Amino acid sequence: MLTDKEYKDLSIKEFTKAAKIYDSKHAGIYEMCKDDYPFVAEELKNIEFNNLLDVGCGTGPMIELFVQEFPNKEYTGIDLTPKMIEVASQKNLPQTTFIVGDSENLPFEDESFDVITCTNSFHHYPNPQAFFNEVKRVLKKDGYLVLRDYTSNNFMIWLMNHIEMPLSHLLGHGDVKIHSCKEVQEMCQKACLHVEKIEAQKNFRLHLVARKENVTV
């Protein structure tokens, strides 16, 4: 089993290479990531927000979509891989800032954002509970988290975690673990995030909407 640093170093190495093709029509396995963006944008139509943080933003393609669909908002993208942030920053998106940072230790003050989004990077986090704790900390009261990642039934999750993951490590990928909806819901509860929607959707997708309630815990 790899250490936290080894997992993160693998991810940085993988996505440094991926940054070169991530926005192209030849993105390979990363092409499927783009399928999640419309589902997140649809959730945002039901949320009033002024600023948004995209965790694991990559080269910023989802924020590009948000800038078009929800103009005059402030956007921040954060990613562990410097090359991804370099490519994203070169896009010069309006009212958008891209920074290098760790999802498990977000470099922002408490109650900084109305919305946090996260797509297809959650399974790379060695300490997923730390991510949810940080989400709760930097979200404003009544703020929302919209997350999409991989999931499936218990048998398929076991296969992915015990067979696919070790193979992906041999190929230089920094995947850590696929989680069930139940596990994700429990992590949200520990972080005092109220789960408003959690679904195992087709194509092995997990869809989560959680809210930081305006109460003192």
FINU-961703 format. One line per 2 residues: for each residue x negated, y negated, z negated of N, C-alpha, C, O. Coordinates in nm, 2 decimals. Layout:
N
X:Y:Z:X:Y:Z:X:Y:Z:X:Y:Z | ... $
//
This chain:
217
-0.08:0.12:0.00:0.00:0.00:0.00:-0.09:-0.13:0.00:-0.19:-0.13:-0.07 | -0.05:-0.22:0.08:-0.13:-0.34:0.09:-0.10:-0.44:-0.02:0.00:-0.44:-0.09 $
-0.20:-0.53:-0.05:-0.18:-0.63:-0.15:-0.10:-0.75:-0.08:-0.08:-0.75:0.04 | -0.05:-0.84:-0.17:0.03:-0.95:-0.11:-0.06:-1.03:-0.01:-0.01:-1.07:0.09 $
-0.18:-1.05:-0.05:-0.27:-1.13:0.04:-0.30:-1.06:0.17:-0.30:-1.12:0.28 | -0.31:-0.93:0.17:-0.33:-0.85:0.29:-0.21:-0.85:0.38:-0.22:-0.87:0.50 $
-0.09:-0.85:0.32:0.03:-0.86:0.40:0.04:-1.00:0.47:0.06:-1.01:0.59 | 0.01:-1.10:0.39:0.01:-1.24:0.45:-0.10:-1.26:0.55:-0.07:-1.33:0.65 $
-0.21:-1.21:0.53:-0.32:-1.22:0.63:-0.29:-1.15:0.76:-0.32:-1.20:0.87 | -0.22:-1.03:0.75:-0.18:-0.96:0.87:-0.07:-1.05:0.94:-0.08:-1.06:1.07 $
0.02:-1.11:0.87:0.12:-1.19:0.94:0.06:-1.31:1.01:0.09:-1.34:1.12 | -0.04:-1.37:0.94:-0.11:-1.49:1.00:-0.18:-1.45:1.13:-0.17:-1.51:1.23 $
-0.25:-1.33:1.12:-0.32:-1.28:1.24:-0.22:-1.25:1.35:-0.25:-1.28:1.47 | -0.11:-1.18:1.32:-0.01:-1.14:1.42:0.05:-1.27:1.49:0.06:-1.27:1.61 $
0.09:-1.36:1.41:0.16:-1.48:1.46:0.07:-1.59:1.52:0.12:-1.68:1.59 | -0.06:-1.58:1.49:-0.15:-1.67:1.56:-0.15:-1.63:1.71:-0.16:-1.71:1.80 $
-0.15:-1.50:1.73:-0.15:-1.45:1.87:-0.01:-1.47:1.93:0.00:-1.51:2.05 | 0.10:-1.45:1.85:0.23:-1.47:1.91:0.26:-1.61:1.94:0.35:-1.64:2.03 $
0.20:-1.71:1.88:0.23:-1.85:1.90:0.21:-1.89:2.05:0.27:-1.98:2.10 | 0.12:-1.81:2.12:0.09:-1.84:2.26:0.20:-1.81:2.35:0.22:-1.87:2.46 $
0.28:-1.71:2.31:0.39:-1.67:2.40:0.53:-1.68:2.34:0.63:-1.66:2.41 | 0.54:-1.73:2.22:0.66:-1.73:2.14:0.78:-1.80:2.21:0.89:-1.76:2.21 $
0.75:-1.91:2.28:0.85:-1.99:2.35:0.87:-1.96:2.49:0.95:-2.01:2.56 | 0.79:-1.86:2.54:0.80:-1.82:2.68:0.91:-1.72:2.71:0.97:-1.68:2.61 $
0.93:-1.69:2.83:1.02:-1.58:2.87:0.96:-1.45:2.86:1.02:-1.35:2.90 | 0.84:-1.44:2.81:0.77:-1.31:2.80:0.72:-1.29:2.66:0.61:-1.25:2.63 $
0.81:-1.32:2.57:0.78:-1.31:2.42:0.79:-1.17:2.37:0.76:-1.15:2.25 | 0.82:-1.07:2.45:0.82:-0.93:2.41:0.92:-0.91:2.29:1.04:-0.95:2.30 $
0.87:-0.85:2.18:0.96:-0.81:2.07:1.01:-0.94:2.00:1.11:-0.93:1.93 | 0.95:-1.05:2.02:0.99:-1.17:1.95:1.11:-1.24:2.03:1.18:-1.33:1.97 $
1.14:-1.19:2.15:1.25:-1.24:2.23:1.38:-1.22:2.15:1.47:-1.31:2.16 | 1.40:-1.11:2.08:1.53:-1.08:2.02:1.55:-1.18:1.90:1.67:-1.19:1.86 $
1.45:-1.25:1.85:1.47:-1.34:1.74:1.56:-1.45:1.78:1.64:-1.51:1.70 | 1.56:-1.49:1.91:1.64:-1.60:1.96:1.79:-1.57:1.95:1.87:-1.67:1.95 $
1.82:-1.45:1.95:1.96:-1.41:1.95:2.03:-1.45:1.82:2.16:-1.47:1.81 | 1.95:-1.48:1.71:2.01:-1.51:1.58:2.05:-1.66:1.57:2.13:-1.70:1.49 $
1.98:-1.74:1.65:2.00:-1.89:1.64:2.15:-1.94:1.65:2.19:-2.02:1.57 | 2.22:-1.89:1.75:2.36:-1.93:1.76:2.45:-1.90:1.63:2.54:-1.97:1.60 $
2.42:-1.78:1.57:2.49:-1.75:1.45:2.47:-1.84:1.34:2.56:-1.87:1.26 | 2.34:-1.89:1.32:2.31:-1.98:1.22:2.37:-2.12:1.25:2.43:-2.18:1.16 $
2.36:-2.16:1.38:2.42:-2.29:1.42:2.57:-2.29:1.39:2.63:-2.39:1.35 | 2.64:-2.18:1.41:2.78:-2.17:1.39:2.81:-2.19:1.24:2.91:-2.25:1.21 $
2.73:-2.14:1.15:2.75:-2.16:1.01:2.73:-2.31:0.97:2.81:-2.36:0.89 | 2.64:-2.37:1.04:2.61:-2.51:1.01:2.73:-2.60:1.04:2.74:-2.71:0.99 $
2.81:-2.56:1.14:2.93:-2.64:1.18:3.02:-2.66:1.06:3.10:-2.75:1.06 | 3.02:-2.57:0.96:3.11:-2.57:0.85:3.04:-2.63:0.72:3.10:-2.63:0.62 $
2.92:-2.69:0.74:2.85:-2.74:0.63:2.81:-2.89:0.65:2.76:-2.92:0.76 | 2.84:-2.97:0.56:2.80:-3.11:0.57:2.66:-3.12:0.52:2.63:-3.08:0.40 $
2.57:-3.17:0.60:2.43:-3.19:0.55:2.36:-3.30:0.62:2.39:-3.35:0.73 | 2.26:-3.36:0.55:2.18:-3.46:0.61:2.03:-3.42:0.64:1.97:-3.47:0.73 $
1.99:-3.32:0.56:1.85:-3.27:0.59:1.85:-3.12:0.57:1.93:-3.06:0.50 | 1.76:-3.05:0.64:1.75:-2.91:0.65:1.61:-2.86:0.65:1.52:-2.92:0.72 $
1.58:-2.75:0.58:1.45:-2.69:0.58:1.46:-2.55:0.65:1.55:-2.47:0.61 | 1.38:-2.53:0.75:1.38:-2.40:0.82:1.25:-2.32:0.77:1.14:-2.37:0.80 $
1.27:-2.22:0.70:1.16:-2.14:0.64:1.12:-2.03:0.74:1.20:-1.95:0.78 | 0.99:-2.02:0.77:0.94:-1.93:0.87:0.98:-1.98:1.01:1.03:-1.90:1.09 $
0.96:-2.10:1.03:1.01:-2.17:1.15:0.94:-2.13:1.28:0.99:-2.16:1.39 | 0.82:-2.07:1.27:0.75:-2.04:1.39:0.71:-2.16:1.47:0.66:-2.26:1.41 $
0.73:-2.16:1.60:0.71:-2.27:1.68:0.82:-2.37:1.69:0.82:-2.46:1.77 | 0.92:-2.35:1.61:1.03:-2.45:1.60:1.15:-2.43:1.69:1.22:-2.53:1.71 $
1.17:-2.32:1.76:1.27:-2.31:1.86:1.41:-2.33:1.80:1.50:-2.38:1.86 | 1.44:-2.28:1.67:1.57:-2.29:1.62:1.59:-2.44:1.58:1.71:-2.49:1.60 $
1.49:-2.51:1.53:1.51:-2.65:1.50:1.54:-2.73:1.63:1.61:-2.83:1.63 | 1.48:-2.69:1.74:1.51:-2.75:1.87:1.65:-2.74:1.90:1.71:-2.84:1.94 $
1.71:-2.63:1.88:1.86:-2.61:1.90:1.94:-2.70:1.80:2.03:-2.76:1.84 | 1.90:-2.71:1.67:1.97:-2.79:1.58:1.96:-2.94:1.61:2.06:-3.01:1.60 $
1.85:-2.98:1.66:1.83:-3.12:1.70:1.93:-3.16:1.81:1.98:-3.27:1.81 | 1.96:-3.07:1.90:2.05:-3.09:2.01:2.20:-3.09:1.96:2.28:-3.17:1.99 $
2.23:-2.99:1.87:2.37:-2.97:1.83:2.40:-3.06:1.71:2.52:-3.09:1.69 | 2.31:-3.09:1.63:2.33:-3.17:1.51:2.23:-3.29:1.50:2.14:-3.29:1.42 $
2.25:-3.39:1.59:2.16:-3.50:1.60:2.17:-3.59:1.47:2.26:-3.58:1.40 | 2.07:-3.68:1.46:2.07:-3.77:1.35:2.06:-3.71:1.21:2.10:-3.77:1.11 $
2.00:-3.59:1.21:1.97:-3.52:1.08:1.82:-3.52:1.06:1.74:-3.54:1.16 | 1.77:-3.49:0.94:1.63:-3.48:0.92:1.60:-3.33:0.90:1.67:-3.25:0.83 $
1.49:-3.29:0.97:1.46:-3.15:0.97:1.31:-3.13:0.93:1.22:-3.21:0.96 | 1.29:-3.02:0.86:1.16:-2.98:0.82:1.14:-2.83:0.85:1.22:-2.75:0.81 $
1.03:-2.80:0.91:1.00:-2.66:0.94:0.87:-2.62:0.86:0.77:-2.70:0.86 | 0.87:-2.50:0.80:0.75:-2.46:0.73:0.72:-2.31:0.77:0.81:-2.23:0.79 $
0.59:-2.29:0.79:0.55:-2.16:0.84:0.41:-2.13:0.78:0.33:-2.22:0.76 | 0.38:-2.00:0.75:0.25:-1.96:0.70:0.14:-1.97:0.80:0.02:-1.98:0.76 $
0.17:-1.96:0.92:0.07:-1.96:1.03:0.04:-2.09:1.09:0.12:-2.15:1.15 | -0.09:-2.14:1.07:-0.12:-2.28:1.12:-0.10:-2.29:1.27:-0.06:-2.40:1.31 $
-0.13:-2.19:1.35:-0.11:-2.20:1.49:0.03:-2.22:1.53:0.06:-2.30:1.62 | 0.12:-2.16:1.46:0.27:-2.18:1.49:0.30:-2.32:1.46:0.38:-2.38:1.54 $
0.26:-2.38:1.35:0.29:-2.52:1.32:0.22:-2.61:1.42:0.28:-2.72:1.45 | 0.10:-2.58:1.47:0.04:-2.66:1.57:0.12:-2.67:1.69:0.14:-2.78:1.75 $
0.17:-2.56:1.74:0.25:-2.56:1.86:0.38:-2.63:1.84:0.43:-2.71:1.92 | 0.45:-2.61:1.72:0.57:-2.68:1.69:0.55:-2.83:1.69:0.64:-2.90:1.74 $
0.45:-2.87:1.62:0.43:-3.02:1.61:0.41:-3.09:1.74:0.44:-3.20:1.76 | 0.35:-3.02:1.84:0.33:-3.07:1.97:0.46:-3.10:2.05:0.46:-3.17:2.15 $
0.57:-3.05:2.00:0.70:-3.08:2.06:0.75:-3.21:2.03:0.84:-3.27:2.10 | 0.70:-3.28:1.92:0.74:-3.41:1.89:0.90:-3.43:1.88:0.95:-3.52:1.94 $
0.96:-3.33:1.81:1.10:-3.34:1.79:1.14:-3.46:1.70:1.07:-3.49:1.60 | 1.25:-3.53:1.73:1.29:-3.65:1.66:1.33:-3.61:1.51:1.39:-3.51:1.49 $
1.29:-3.70:1.42:1.32:-3.68:1.28:1.29:-3.54:1.22:1.36:-3.48:1.14 | 1.18:-3.49:1.27:1.14:-3.35:1.23:0.99:-3.35:1.19:0.90:-3.41:1.25 $
0.97:-3.28:1.08:0.83:-3.26:1.03:0.80:-3.11:1.02:0.88:-3.03:0.97 | 0.68:-3.07:1.06:0.64:-2.93:1.05:0.52:-2.92:0.96:0.42:-3.00:0.98 $
0.52:-2.83:0.87:0.40:-2.82:0.78:0.37:-2.67:0.76:0.45:-2.58:0.77 | 0.24:-2.64:0.72:0.20:-2.51:0.69:0.23:-2.49:0.54:0.20:-2.57:0.46 $
0.29:-2.37:0.51:0.32:-2.35:0.37:0.37:-2.21:0.35:0.40:-2.14:0.45 | 0.39:-2.17:0.22:0.43:-2.03:0.18:0.57:-2.03:0.14:0.61:-2.11:0.05 $
0.65:-1.94:0.19:0.79:-1.93:0.16:0.81:-1.89:0.01:0.92:-1.92:-0.05 | 0.71:-1.83:-0.05:0.73:-1.79:-0.19:0.68:-1.90:-0.29:0.68:-1.88:-0.41 $
0.63:-2.01:-0.24:0.58:-2.12:-0.32:0.60:-2.25:-0.24:0.50:-2.31:-0.19 | 0.72:-2.29:-0.22:0.75:-2.40:-0.13:0.70:-2.53:-0.19:0.72:-2.56:-0.30 $
0.63:-2.61:-0.10:0.56:-2.73:-0.15:0.65:-2.85:-0.15:0.62:-2.95:-0.08 | 0.77:-2.84:-0.21:0.87:-2.95:-0.21:0.92:-2.97:-0.36:0.91:-2.88:-0.44 $
0.97:-3.09:-0.38:1.02:-3.12:-0.51:1.16:-3.05:-0.53:1.22:-3.01:-0.43 | 1.20:-3.04:-0.66:1.33:-2.98:-0.69:1.44:-3.06:-0.61:1.43:-3.18:-0.60 $
1.54:-2.99:-0.57:1.66:-3.05:-0.51:1.63:-3.14:-0.39:1.67:-3.26:-0.39 | 1.56:-3.09:-0.30:1.51:-3.17:-0.18:1.60:-3.15:-0.06:1.60:-3.25:0.02 $
1.67:-3.04:-0.04:1.74:-3.01:0.08:1.88:-2.97:0.07:1.92:-2.91:-0.03 | 1.96:-3.01:0.16:2.10:-2.98:0.17:2.12:-2.83:0.22:2.21:-2.76:0.17 $
2.04:-2.79:0.31:2.05:-2.66:0.37:1.91:-2.60:0.39:1.81:-2.67:0.42 | 1.90:-2.47:0.37:1.78:-2.40:0.40:1.82:-2.28:0.50:1.92:-2.21:0.47 $
1.75:-2.27:0.61:1.77:-2.16:0.70:1.65:-2.07:0.70:1.54:-2.11:0.68 | 1.67:-1.94:0.74:1.56:-1.85:0.74:1.60:-1.73:0.84:1.70:-1.66:0.81 $
1.53:-1.72:0.94:1.56:-1.61:1.04:1.44:-1.53:1.07:1.34:-1.58:1.12 | 1.45:-1.40:1.05:1.35:-1.30:1.10:1.21:-1.31:1.04:1.12:-1.26:1.09 $
1.20:-1.38:0.92:1.08:-1.38:0.85:1.09:-1.32:0.72:0.98:-1.29:0.66 | 1.21:-1.30:0.66:1.23:-1.25:0.53:1.16:-1.11:0.50:1.11:-1.09:0.40 $
1.16:-1.03:0.60:1.10:-0.89:0.59:0.95:-0.90:0.58:0.88:-0.80:0.56 | 0.89:-1.02:0.60:0.74:-1.04:0.58:0.70:-1.08:0.45:0.58:-1.10:0.42 $
0.80:-1.10:0.36:0.77:-1.16:0.22:0.74:-1.05:0.12:0.82:-0.97:0.09 | 0.61:-1.05:0.07:0.58:-0.95:-0.04:0.66:-0.96:-0.16:0.69:-0.87:-0.23 $
0.70:-1.09:-0.20:0.78:-1.11:-0.32:0.91:-1.18:-0.28:0.92:-1.30:-0.30 | 1.01:-1.11:-0.23:1.13:-1.17:-0.19:1.21:-1.24:-0.29:1.28:-1.34:-0.27 $
1.20:-1.19:-0.42:1.27:-1.26:-0.53:1.21:-1.40:-0.55:1.29:-1.49:-0.58 | 1.08:-1.42:-0.53:1.02:-1.55:-0.54:1.07:-1.64:-0.44:1.09:-1.76:-0.47 $
1.10:-1.59:-0.32:1.16:-1.68:-0.21:1.30:-1.73:-0.26:1.32:-1.85:-0.25 | 1.38:-1.64:-0.31:1.52:-1.68:-0.35:1.51:-1.78:-0.47:1.59:-1.87:-0.48 $
1.42:-1.76:-0.56:1.40:-1.85:-0.67:1.36:-1.99:-0.62:1.41:-2.09:-0.67 | 1.27:-1.99:-0.52:1.23:-2.12:-0.47:1.34:-2.19:-0.39:1.35:-2.31:-0.39 $
1.42:-2.11:-0.32:1.54:-2.16:-0.25:1.63:-2.23:-0.34:1.67:-2.35:-0.32 | 1.66:-2.17:-0.45:1.74:-2.22:-0.56:1.69:-2.35:-0.61:1.76:-2.45:-0.63 $
1.56:-2.36:-0.63:1.49:-2.47:-0.69:1.50:-2.59:-0.59:1.53:-2.70:-0.64 | 1.47:-2.57:-0.47:1.45:-2.69:-0.38:1.59:-2.73:-0.31:1.59:-2.83:-0.24 $
1.69:-2.64:-0.32:1.82:-2.68:-0.27:1.89:-2.78:-0.36:1.87:-2.78:-0.49 | 1.96:-2.88:-0.30:2.04:-2.97:-0.38:2.16:-2.89:-0.44:2.19:-2.79:-0.39 $
2.22:-2.95:-0.54:2.34:-2.88:-0.59:2.45:-2.88:-0.48:2.47:-2.97:-0.41 | 2.51:-2.76:-0.47:2.61:-2.73:-0.37:2.54:-2.71:-0.23:2.61:-2.71:-0.13 $
2.41:-2.70:-0.23:2.34:-2.68:-0.10:2.35:-2.53:-0.06:2.39:-2.44:-0.14 | 2.32:-2.50:0.07:2.34:-2.37:0.12:2.21:-2.31:0.18:2.12:-2.38:0.23 $
2.21:-2.18:0.17:2.11:-2.09:0.24:2.18:-2.01:0.34:2.28:-1.95:0.31 | 2.13:-2.01:0.46:2.18:-1.93:0.57:2.06:-1.84:0.62:1.96:-1.90:0.67 $
2.07:-1.71:0.60:1.96:-1.62:0.63:2.00:-1.51:0.72:2.11:-1.45:0.70 | 1.92:-1.48:0.81:1.94:-1.36:0.90:1.81:-1.28:0.90:1.70:-1.33:0.92 $
1.83:-1.15:0.89:1.71:-1.06:0.90:1.75:-0.92:0.94:1.87:-0.90:0.99 | 1.67:-0.82:0.92:1.70:-0.68:0.95:1.77:-0.61:0.83:1.74:-0.64:0.72 $
1.86:-0.52:0.86:1.92:-0.43:0.76:1.99:-0.32:0.84:1.99:-0.32:0.96 | 2.03:-0.22:0.76:2.11:-0.11:0.82:2.17:-0.03:0.71:2.17:-0.07:0.59 $
2.21:0.09:0.74:2.25:0.19:0.63:2.13:0.24:0.56:2.01:0.22:0.60 | 2.15:0.30:0.44:2.04:0.35:0.36:1.94:0.44:0.43:1.82:0.43:0.41 $
1.99:0.53:0.51:1.91:0.62:0.58:1.82:0.55:0.68:1.70:0.58:0.69 | 1.87:0.46:0.76:1.79:0.39:0.86:1.69:0.30:0.79:1.58:0.28:0.84 $
1.73:0.24:0.68:1.64:0.15:0.61:1.52:0.24:0.55:1.40:0.19:0.56 | 1.55:0.36:0.51:1.44:0.45:0.46:1.35:0.48:0.58:1.22:0.47:0.56 $
1.40:0.51:0.69:1.32:0.54:0.81:1.23:0.42:0.84:1.11:0.44:0.87 | 1.29:0.30:0.85:1.21:0.18:0.88:1.10:0.15:0.78:0.99:0.12:0.82 $
1.13:0.17:0.66:1.03:0.14:0.55:0.92:0.24:0.54:0.81:0.21:0.50 | 0.95:0.37:0.57:0.86:0.47:0.54:0.79:0.52:0.67:0.68:0.59:0.66 $
0.84:0.49:0.79:0.78:0.54:0.91:0.74:0.42:1.00:0.63:0.40:1.05 | 0.84:0.33:1.03:0.82:0.22:1.12:0.72:0.12:1.06:0.63:0.07:1.13 $
0.73:0.09:0.93:0.64:-0.01:0.87:0.50:0.03:0.87:0.41:-0.05:0.91 | 0.46:0.15:0.83:0.32:0.19:0.83:0.27:0.19:0.98:0.15:0.15:1.00 $
0.35:0.23:1.07:0.30:0.22:1.21:0.28:0.07:1.25:0.18:0.04:1.33 | 0.37:-0.02:1.21:0.35:-0.16:1.25:0.23:-0.22:1.18:0.16:-0.30:1.24 $
0.19:-0.17:1.07:0.06:-0.21:1.00:-0.06:-0.17:1.09:-0.15:-0.25:1.10 | -0.05:-0.05:1.14:-0.16:-0.01:1.23:-0.17:-0.09:1.36:-0.28:-0.10:1.41 $
-0.06:-0.15:1.40:-0.06:-0.23:1.52:-0.09:-0.38:1.48:-0.09:-0.46:1.57 | -0.12:-0.40:1.35:-0.15:-0.54:1.31:-0.04:-0.63:1.28:-0.05:-0.75:1.28 $
0.08:-0.57:1.24:0.19:-0.65:1.20:0.20:-0.66:1.05:0.17:-0.57:0.98 | 0.25:-0.77:1.00:0.26:-0.80:0.86:0.39:-0.77:0.80:0.43:-0.83:0.69 $
0.47:-0.68:0.86:0.60:-0.65:0.80:0.59:-0.59:0.66:0.49:-0.51:0.64 | 0.67:-0.62:0.57:0.66:-0.57:0.43:0.77:-0.47:0.40:0.75:-0.35:0.37 $
0.90:-0.51:0.41:1.01:-0.42:0.37:1.14:-0.47:0.43:1.17:-0.59:0.44 | 1.23:-0.37:0.47:1.36:-0.40:0.51:1.45:-0.38:0.39:1.44:-0.28:0.32 $
1.54:-0.47:0.37:1.63:-0.47:0.25:1.77:-0.44:0.28:1.82:-0.48:0.39 | 1.84:-0.38:0.19:1.99:-0.35:0.21:2.06:-0.48:0.17:2.01:-0.57:0.10 $
2.19:-0.49:0.21:2.27:-0.60:0.16:2.28:-0.60:0.01:2.29:-0.71:-0.05 | 2.29:-0.49:-0.05:2.31:-0.48:-0.19:2.18:-0.54:-0.26:2.19:-0.61:-0.36 $
2.06:-0.51:-0.21:1.94:-0.56:-0.27:1.93:-0.71:-0.26:1.90:-0.78:-0.35 | 1.97:-0.76:-0.14:1.97:-0.90:-0.12:2.07:-0.98:-0.21:2.04:-1.08:-0.26 $
2.19:-0.92:-0.22:2.29:-0.98:-0.31:2.24:-0.98:-0.45:2.26:-1.08:-0.52 | 2.18:-0.88:-0.50:2.12:-0.88:-0.63:2.01:-0.98:-0.65:2.01:-1.04:-0.76 $
1.93:-1.00:-0.55:1.82:-1.10:-0.56:1.88:-1.24:-0.57:1.84:-1.33:-0.64 | 1.99:-1.26:-0.49:2.06:-1.39:-0.50:2.12:-1.42:-0.64:2.10:-1.53:-0.69 $
2.18:-1.31:-0.69:2.24:-1.33:-0.82:2.13:-1.36:-0.93:2.16:-1.44:-1.02 | 2.02:-1.30:-0.92:1.91:-1.32:-1.02:1.86:-1.47:-1.00:1.81:-1.53:-1.10 $
1.87:-1.52:-0.88:1.82:-1.66:-0.86:1.93:-1.76:-0.89:1.92:-1.88:-0.87 | 2.05:-1.71:-0.93:2.17:-1.80:-0.95:2.22:-1.86:-0.83:2.25:-1.98:-0.83 $
2.22:-1.79:-0.72:2.27:-1.83:-0.59:2.40:-1.76:-0.57:2.41:-1.63:-0.58 | 2.51:-1.83:-0.54:2.64:-1.76:-0.52:2.65:-1.72:-0.38:2.65:-1.80:-0.29 $
2.67:-1.59:-0.36:2.69:-1.53:-0.23:2.83:-1.55:-0.18:2.92:-1.50:-0.23 | 2.84:-1.63:-0.07:2.97:-1.65:-0.01:3.00:-1.56:0.11:3.11:-1.53:0.14 $
2.89:-1.51:0.17:2.91:-1.41:0.28:2.78:-1.33:0.29:2.67:-1.38:0.30 | 2.80:-1.20:0.30:2.69:-1.11:0.33:2.74:-0.99:0.41:2.83:-0.92:0.36 $
2.68:-0.97:0.52:2.73:-0.87:0.62:2.62:-0.80:0.68:2.51:-0.85:0.71 | 2.64:-0.67:0.71:2.55:-0.59:0.79:2.62:-0.59:0.93:2.72:-0.52:0.95 $
2.56:-0.66:1.02:2.62:-0.68:1.15:2.55:-0.59:1.26:2.46:-0.52:1.22 | 2.60:-0.59:1.38:2.55:-0.50:1.48:2.40:-0.54:1.51:2.36:-0.65:1.48 $
2.33:-0.45:1.58:2.19:-0.47:1.61:2.10:-0.48:1.49:2.00:-0.56:1.49 | 2.14:-0.41:1.38:2.06:-0.41:1.26:2.04:-0.55:1.20:1.93:-0.58:1.14 $
2.14:-0.63:1.20:2.13:-0.77:1.15:2.20:-0.78:1.01:2.31:-0.74:0.99 | 2.13:-0.85:0.92:2.19:-0.89:0.80:2.22:-1.04:0.81:2.13:-1.12:0.85 $
2.34:-1.08:0.77:2.38:-1.22:0.77:2.42:-1.26:0.63:2.52:-1.20:0.58 | 2.36:-1.36:0.58:2.38:-1.41:0.45:2.41:-1.56:0.44:2.34:-1.64:0.51 $
2.51:-1.60:0.37:2.54:-1.74:0.34:2.55:-1.74:0.19:2.64:-1.68:0.13 | 2.47:-1.82:0.12:2.47:-1.84:-0.02:2.46:-1.98:-0.06:2.41:-2.07:0.01 $
2.52:-2.02:-0.18:2.53:-2.16:-0.22:2.47:-2.17:-0.36:2.49:-2.09:-0.45 | 2.41:-2.29:-0.38:2.36:-2.32:-0.51:2.48:-2.40:-0.58:2.51:-2.52:-0.54 $
2.54:-2.34:-0.68:2.66:-2.40:-0.73:2.62:-2.52:-0.82:2.52:-2.53:-0.88 | 2.72:-2.61:-0.82:2.69:-2.74:-0.90:2.73:-2.72:-1.04:2.83:-2.77:-1.10 $
2.65:-2.63:-1.11:2.68:-2.60:-1.25:2.54:-2.59:-1.32:2.44:-2.57:-1.26 | 2.54:-2.61:-1.45:2.42:-2.60:-1.53:2.41:-2.45:-1.58:2.50:-2.40:-1.64 $
2.30:-2.39:-1.54:2.28:-2.25:-1.58:2.18:-2.24:-1.69:2.14:-2.13:-1.73 $
//
